[in-house]
Amino acid sequence: MIAGLHRSSWMALPVVLVALTVFSQPFGVSFELFTLIMAVLGVRLFILNKDNFRGSPGVKFFTLLFACFWIPAILSLPDAYLFKKGAIDALGMLRFYFAGVFIIHAASSVKIHENIARVIAVIVIFWMIDAWIQLLFSVNLFGMESYSPGRISGVFGDDPVLGWMLVVYIGIACVAVNQWVGKVGLLIIVPCLIATIFISGNRGAWLAVAWLLLFTVIIAVLWKVKISKKIVLGSFLIVGLVIAGVSTHEGIKGRIAYTFQGLSTADYAALDRATSYRLTLWGTAINMIEDNWINGVGFKSFRYAYPDYAKPDDIYVLRSPEGEQKRGAFHSHQIVIDAMADTGLFGLIGLLAAFWLVFRRFFLQLVKIKQWIPLGYYCGLVGVLFPINTHLSLYKAYWAQAFWLLAALFIASLFTYAREVNDDRHNSSPLDVS
């Protein structure tokens, strides 16, 4: 009985810790507590089960993916603008690695993954409902106003990342609802989440949803999934009607008009304004790359190096009351430029290796096992790692936490389903990492 209770508690632990991590994401750095707990448990597991981990294909794949970002960060340190800060943060990245090791080890059954998926779906649905309440009543369930007139930030408050966080979890939330409620639930949740991403005002997230859906369709075709035309047409109809309706909202309408007005002109200044001065930001970042092309300006040094490469009137340069230049933009808002500016050629090589892992190796393994929960997480990975993304930096702790949690859950589910489902089919051929 005691052994059974211990096993039951162990099975519940990854569900609880993942749930608390995702739930606390909107509330500042509180998510770090649960990430740290998982990291400590991961270190303990790594020490006690060192031999088992060496033979774990899931840990090997996760290690390879982590190395694609961590090794360039280390190599960027010798001549970094801020060596001490970069070194501390680079070592701090290891908490995401060991937290991932814990998840891969602890989330080792289909039942655990089903429970995690349902919990994440509940949290995501709560975010969605909260966002629509804020749109309709100007304040959300906690009395918080929107981040700006053209955006809905919901429970995320002053941090306008609602759209991007929904991109991370939209896939697994939809899969969980489909398995939990059925096709009717899927018909409702898909258009509602897409519309919520739209009202968030995160324009990069709008594009991410497009290629996320494209990858989903490609995989569904390869799996020879029979999709009901009524569900597809119904979903598109609901999305169209909802977006058409919310587009009349003054703030959102203004943001759309502002964007298209700038994109429809060949004027550089207008286009720069329409993209929230991204052209200015990218131009300065490219100047950094040209001058530090081998290993970049240093891990976590972008904003400190920025003023030295910016034009005198650069909008991103922050100045003291005396007029002295202090700091620049936090990051370049473009995944490839960001990697090269911070970590140079090493960062580009690492990023290309990560693309190869995600868009080839993981993709082929996913097509092979034909399971929906790994696909749900994979959708999030595609949304985050697509090469033309303009989201937060993967080296930023807030975004890195979400990314590495997602990556660990995907890899854990991929190998769990490959093992257990194939065993059920009397075909226990393991996935290889050769």
Order of alpha helices (4+ residues) and beta strands (2+ residues): alpha-alpha-alpha-alpha-alpha-alpha-alpha-alpha-alpha-alpha-alpha-alpha-alpha-alpha-alpha-beta-beta-alpha-alpha-alpha-alpha
